[in-house]
Amino acid sequence: MDKELKIYIAGHRGMVGSAVWRALEKKGYTNLIGKTSKELDLKNQEAVAAFLEEEKPGAIIDAAARVGGILANNEYPYQFLMENMQIQNNLIDSALKTGIEKFIFLGSSCIYPKFAPQPLKEEYLLTDSLEPTNEWYAVAKITGVKLCQAIRKQFHKDYVSLMPTNLYGYFDNFDLKTSHVLPAMIRKFHEAKNNNNADVTLWGSGTPMREFLFVDDMAEAVVYALENELPEYLYNVGSGKDITIKELAETIQKVTGHQGNIVWDSEKPDGTPRKLMDVSKMKEIGWQSKTELEEGIEKTYDWFLSNIDTIKQVKM
């Protein structure tokens, strides 16, 4: 891959986009483009089309999305469905019309049915109903996956979708109302430790199982997809290992040094009982993750402590 290839990273200031940017710079890529939401509103079809027509990047990495946890998905279903469709549809359609040959679409493991067999294989897509608490986001992402598949089939372009498991790491969202479970726990345990090791109350029973992937590993997978022409349209990206939410909480409690009690609020929803990705297809073509969970949490907590005054959406 030409290191001077012009690469547009949509969502370059987000957790995933910024990790991809760092990974590409580390590998020597010198022609990276990023636009803030103020500079380019990805929900504006005309603006996106004009931008891509002017810049004509050689490749696009779509890491832009409206994201959030169970609470945010439940409270803002229309925004999660409409805004994510607008963002991805504008980028995919304009990329096709501009003649861009390489497009990497990033989604989420929530595209798979709630009760699909475990671990989740790519072929389980659209075989059953979704998890109701995040179906709005999932439906949008499924649309993006199918658009890229349609372009591969009809126009024979190298458009591929990568579906990461639960991501965490540097530049994560630690806002308790809109964040995912791991960063929310980091903040809760940190604040409780500083509050005389107060009890930490967590949603659900602690029994659901989840898989987590350090965001820098995800970025390496994106770079791998950029530098290689992958033979299929959809790939899962994960660690291939899962743990219970209770085990996650205990690991974060250990890393943060919190010494109080953990209280489980069983009246709150658990969400999907288990979500483990089958990552054999990525392994078969030569990529696998390398950061163990506790190591990744330690790196994330160190970053949290170093950036506590400026972290997005965190009001300590």
HUWOHU-V809892 format. One line per field, one symbol per residue. psi: psi as a letter, one per 20 degrees, with the letter a starting at -180 (. if undefined). burial: + if it has 16 or more other ideal C-beta (glycine too) atoms within 10 Angstrom, else -. A space follows every 50 residues. Layout:
BEGIN
psi->???
burial->???
END
This chain:
BEGIN
psi->ppijpoppopkiirggghhgggggghjjpimqpqprhhhooiiogggggg ghhghmqhqponjpqprraggghhhlhgghgghhggghggggghgghikp hppoppcqiiiqqgkqqqrpqhiipkiaqrohikhggggghgggghghgh ggghikqmpqppoqapqrbqkrojphhirrgghggggghghhgilklqqp pqqbiihqpqqqpphhgghhhghghgiqopirippqoahjqrrqhghggh ghgggijpjaqpppniiqqhaphqnppokhghhhjjqqrioqghghhggg hggghhkhijppjon.
burial->----+++++++++++++++++-++----+--+-++----++++---+++- ++----+++++++++++++++++--+---++-++++++++++++++-+-+ -+++++++++++++-+-+++++-++----++-+++++++++++++-+++- ++----++++++++++++++++++++-+++++++++++++-++------+ -+++-+-+++++++++++++++++++---+--+++++++++++-++-++- +++-++-+---+-+----+-++-++++++-++----+-+-+-+--++-++ +-++------+--+--
END
